[in-house]
Amino acid sequence: MKISLLSRVAVRLSANILTLLMVSIVTFVLMNIKKPEDIARSVLGREVTQDQIDTFIDLHQLNRPTYVRYTEWMTDFMRGDLGHSIITGRPVSNDIFTRLGRSLTTAATAVVFAIFGGILVGVYLAQRKDTKTDFRWITALLVLASMPEFLIGIALYLIFVVWLQWFPTQSAMAFSFGSTWDQAITYVLPSATISLLLMPHIARVARVATSEALAAGYVHSARLRGLSERVVRWDHAFRNAAVPLVSVIGLNMVYAVSGVLVVDYLFGFPGIGSLLVSAIGSGDIFVTQGVIMAFAVIIVLINIAVDVAILWLNPRLRLASI
């Protein structure tokens, strides 16, 4: 039986929605595993009276059954209402969306440069496969890919902030008091850190996929027809190498979104990662739940977009039968 593209998308969408539901359950249970009194003390401090604790619990309705609070929280979440912070009293959605926009800008910038640089390096190495140049580049890419975010981030911070003093030491100050240019340059180092982590993987996959395409018969036929090497390389070889690259780019987009958690905190960037760390440290369960669910939704949307792109680019998958 033939499966249409729409049916396949519906199956992938259902699987991702189920994943999102499981994430919401695990997140809510972990955030509310403490007793209401313990949650109140983590927010208010140890030197509080029992009356203050009781008032806090009643105010935030923490004494109700967990399944009731989860149902109401998920119902509000599907309407776009993430509740109010138990620390500041502000709507959670306001804090999240402001910082989420900054973090997504960081991740998107990093992905764009990683894709551009990774593809150029991969195609360059595919034409020099098994040479000394290829070996040196692959070794360097493997070393770079093995480094954690914080190590690359610290190295960039030491070079460009401490030694060269090209960038401000506190990104948050630029967003509070700086000009548009001051705010713009604060994105450079966080984006560069993530981009350097993503590029080696994209470059290696682009190298393998392009080298296989360059060895294919249709590429040799294109050369025999007198087409220029540039047209052969990019229009014939690279186009057929795009399908595995789309999958890799999708995985790296997920990694970029999750990587901002570390990078934001490392550079003091006022993004969603810094908000999550401060919310966990202060015991603000509603903000923590909101941040985690926001990330889960973004990752699910990326997975769906990648699945659709792969099905659209590969007719064999789109027309597969079961």
N, C-alpha and C positions, 0 to 999 in steps of 0.2 A: 504494500500500500504506500502510495506516495504521500509525503508529508510536505505541506506547503510552508513557505517562509513564515507566514503568520502563525501557523500552529507551533512551529519550533520556537518562535519568539514567546508565545504564550507559555510554553513549557518552561523556558528559561526564566520568564518573569515570575511564574508560580514558585519555582525553586528559590529565587532570590527573596521573594516576599516571606517564604517560610523561614529562611535564614534570618531575615530582619526580625521576625517574631521571636525566634529563639534568642537572639541577642538582647531583645527587650526584656525577656523573662529573666535571663541570667543577670543582666545589669541591675534590674530592680531588686532581685533577691539578694545580690551581693551588697547593694547599697542599703538595704533595709534588714540585714541579718542581725544587726545590733538591736538591743532593747531600746524602746523609746527614751528611757531615762539616760542611756549611754549616749544616744544621739544628741540629746539636749545638753548633756555635760560637755561633749566634744565641741559644741558650738558656743555655749555660754561660759565655759570654764569650770573649774572644780569648785571655786568659791561661790557657789550659788545656793539659794535656799530651795527647799522642796516646793514651796509655793511658786517660785519662778519656773522650776522644772515643769510643774503641772500646767501652768499657764502656757508655756512653750509647746507642750505636747498637745494641749487642746487647740491652740491657735493653728498648728500645722496638721492637726487631725492624725497624729501618729499612733493613737491608741486604737484605731480601727483595725479590723482584720487585714492581713497583707493582700489577699486576693481582691478585696474590695478596693483598696487603694491602687492596686495595679490596674484593675479594670478602668477606674476613673482616670488614671494617669494616661493609659493608652488611648482612651476615648478623646481626652483633651489633646494628646499628641497628634492624633490623626486630623484634628481640627486646626493644628498649628499652634496650640497653646501648651507651652512647656512649664507653666506654673510660675511661681515667684521664688526668688532666692531667699533662703532662710537666714542669710546673713545681712543682705542689704535691703531686701524687700522689693527689689526691682524685678520686672518681668525677665525671666530667664532668656526668652527669645531675643530681647533687645541686646543683651550682652553677647549672646552667641553669634547672632548674625553680623554684628559689627566686627567682631574679631575673626569670624569665619571668612568674611570677604577678604581680609588681609592675608590669612593663611592660604586660601585658595589661589590668590594672586601669586603668592610665593611659589606654591606647588606648580601652577600652570606655567609660570616663567621658567622654572627649573626643567619641566618636562619638554618645553619647546626647545630650549638650548640643548638638552640631552639628546633629543631626537635628531636635531640638525647636526650636532657634532658626532653623535654615534653613527649615523648613516654615512656621513662623509668619511669617517675613519674606517668603517666597515667596508665600504666600496673600494677605498684606497688599498686596503690590505688584501681584498679579494683579488685584485689585479697583481698582487705581489705575493701570492700564497706560497708558503714553504721557502721563502727567502730569508736572509738575515734581518732585513727590515721588518718582515712579518713576525719573526721570532721576538725581536726587541719590543715591538708594539704590544704583542700578546702578553709578554711577561709584565710590561708596565701596566696593562689593563687589569691583569689578574691581581697585581699588588694593590692597585687602587680599589678594585672591587672588594678586596678582603678587609679594607679599613672600615671601622664603624663611623657613624655620623659624627659623634662627639670628637673623635680624633681629627677628622678633616676640618670640622668647624673650629676647633681650638687652634689648629695650624693656620687657618685663614685669619682668625681673630688676631693671633700674635703678629702675623706679617702685616696685615692691612690696617689694623686698628692700633696696636701697641707700637710697632716699629715705624711704619710709614705714616700712621695717623691720617689715613685717607677717609675714614669713616668714623661716625660718632660712637662713643663708648656705650651710650644708653639709647636704644631705639625708641623706647617709650617717650623720652623727652622730645624727640623730633616730632612725634605725632601730637604731643600736647602743646608744644610751643614753636615748632619749626615751620618753615615754609613748605610749599609743595615739593620743591626740589629736595629739601632735607628729608622729607618723608619718602620720596622716591628712592633715594640712595640707600635707605635702610633695608630695602628688599634685596640688595645685591648679594651680600654675603650669605644670608640664609638660602637664597635661590642657588647660588654657586655651590654651596655645600651639598645640597640635594642633587643638583645636576651632575656633579662629579661622581656621585654614587650611582646614578642611573646610567650614565654614558657607557661604561665598560660593558655592561650586559647587552645593551642595544648594539654596540659596535661589534661584539663577537657574533651575535645572531645575524646581523647584516652581512658580516664577512662570510659566514658559512652559506647563508641563503644565496648571496650574490655569486659566490664562487661556483656553487652548484648550477645556478642559472647560466653563468658564462660558459660552462662546459656543455650545456644542452645543445641539441641539434639545431633548434630554431635560431639560436644565436649565431652559429656558424653559417647558417643559410643567410641571415641578415648581413653578415660580413661579406659573403660571396656576392650579394646583390649590390655591393658598393656603398652601403650606408656608412656614415661616419662613425668613428669609435664612440663619440659622445652619444649619438642616437642609439647605437647598439647597447651601450652600457646602461643608460637611464630609461630608454623607452621600451626596450625588449627584456633585458636581463633583470633590471631592478623592479619593473612592474610585476614580474612573476615571483619575485622574492618578497613582495609586500605582505602576503598573507601571514607567514610566520612572524613577520615584524609587527603586525597589528596586535597579535596576541601578546607579544613581549612588551609592546608599548602599553597595552592595557594593564598588565601586571605592574609595570613600572609606575603607571599613574596611581595605582592603589598604594604602592610603596611611597610615592611622593607625598600623598595625602597623609599617610601615617607618619612619615618622616618629619613633618612639620611639628609634631608633638615634641620631639627632642630638640629640633633646631630652634624653635621659638623660645624655648626655655634657655637654651645655650646662649643665644645672642640677646636675651632680654627683649625679644621682639613681642609687641603687644598683640599676639595672635591667639588662636584657639588653644594652642599647646600650653601657653602660660596661664590661660584661664583654667584649663583642666588641672594643672598642678596646684594652683592656688585654691581651687574648689576642693580638691582632695585633702589638702593640708588643713583647710579650715572646717572640714566636715560638712560642706554644703552639698547635700545629697541630690537636691533638685538640679543644681547646675551641672554636677557630675553626670547625672543621668541624661540630661539634655545634650551635653557635649558628646557623649558616647553614641547616643542615638543619631545625632547629626552626622557624625563620622560614618556610622553604619549605613545611613541612607545614601550618602555620597558614594561610598564604595559599591553599594548595590547598583546605583545608577551607572557607575563606570562599568561594572561587569555586564550589565544589560547592553550598554552601548557597544562594548567590545564584541559581545556575542552576535549582535545584529550586524556589525561591520564584517566579522569573519564570515557569517552566512551569506552576506551580500557579495563579498569579494570572491568566494569559492563556490562556483555553481555545483560542484560535486557534492558538497555538504547540503546545499540548498535543495537539491533534487534527489537526495538519498532516499532510499526506500527501506521499509522494515516489514 
